[in-house]
Amino acid sequence: MSGAPVELDDVDDAVRVRMVVNGRKVACDVAPRDTLVDVLRGPLELTGTHAGCEMGACGACLVQLDGCAVHACLMFAVQADGARIDTIEGLSASGVIADLQAEFHRRNALQCGFCTPGMLMTAHELLSQVARPGREAIRDALSGNFCRCTGYEAIVDSIAAVAEARAAKAAEGSSR
Amino acid sequence: MKARAFSYFRARTIDEALAAHAGAGDEARFIAGGQSLVPALALRLQAPTILIDINHVDELRGIRREGDRLRIGALTRHREMLTEPLIAEFAPLLRAAAPFVAHPAIRNRGTLGGSVALADPASEFPAMVLALDAEIEIAGPSGRRIVKADEFFIDLFETALAPGELLVAIRVPLFRSNQRIAFDELARRRGDYALVGCGMIATFDQHRIADIRIALFSVGNLPMRAISTEAALVGSRLDAERIAAAQTALGQDLAPAESDDVPAAMRMHLARVLLGRVLGRLGEAA
């Protein structure tokens, strides 16, 4: 311990936060200023959610808060007390985005992969709201997700292909 | 990119939120959607000692008809402007502007009350609230009050809200069958802040404009009404000649400042082009 004075303004109180993360009840002690992305990646060791710009511009930190995609860098973990959070790990394990993941892989819709969890979060939400979005609608939905590798074409292709495949499957199911 | 340390209080009622703010004085901040506040905290542009979370105050939610107005709770999320049938029916200008507000995930969390209270001059909703002749319902330590949108926006990020006051709801006149709306903006990329944006609502008497309110954003320190332009349109049919006259009149309403990325003359030009385009759409909406 050094004898350096501690500035009182920078002392954090610990707050107990309880959340349901990927279907599992968790409790952890956080400082009020800890963002949700930091708590997910740190104490909860869910590193699939990426911290990029930390100001809501790049979309790498998207998670689902009570079923809606939100930036985990734009809320404090303490605000999520009592909420349900689903991260890319949860969506992957449940299989709901398996077709999107396979299509991204097949079409090389990622190079470094940093943006991919956020891209998948946005794609998943878009396809749950609009069954067959056009390319313009897909690009519009992705306007808050930055990719510095791919130029987006393969990402848009993948989402459009999955939308078609899901629609075809639904039509097949309903014609039986 | 980390905020200064603060303590956190989750309010359940408006009174609780006001009391918490009164107890902390100037060092407190209310947080709603937080989509602008959290980056400001991370960049330490602001450093409150206590954050009062109003996301769980049920009194701030809900959309309902009240007499000849639609009362939209401050916590109504941007996304709800796209999904709520009452908005589509009675406040279609807000519906028309919503797809232009940031990106889907921001719209899931950002709130109407937060956007209006922040009064960012480049934001869509403050300007549309002005175009709609809305009333802003405010709660404070000394009770409730109503401020007209025309008197609410004072200067850059400055509104009629006093420290410790909370924006509770926005009340807009119900859309009527003899009215039309139009909205558009020019931006370098979808979801970016607009270079210039414009929304309007007009009341028609047969084919003549009986009344019109036009608001622009990204044109100055605050959302601005185009009063001279409105005057140039009232009593007239919306033909090409009249639209050109309105574009000329806009020069009396706006005086954009020089900026590094958009010269004033360019912004004025873009505002005229956009005004013509949006008025054209208003005519087509017949």
Interface residues (C-beta under 8 A of the other chain):
Chain A: D9 D10 V11 D12 D13 V15 A31 P32 R33 T35 E54 M55 G56 G59 L62 L65 C68 A69 V70 H71 C73 L74 M75 F76 V78 Q79 D81 M121 T122 E125 L126 R139 D140 A141 S143 G144 N145
Chain B: M1 K2 A3 R4 A5 F6 S7 Y8 R10 I31 G34 Q35 V38 P39 L41 A42 L43 A47 T49 L51 D53 N55 R79 P99 A102 H103 P104 A105 I106 N108 R109 R189 R190 G191
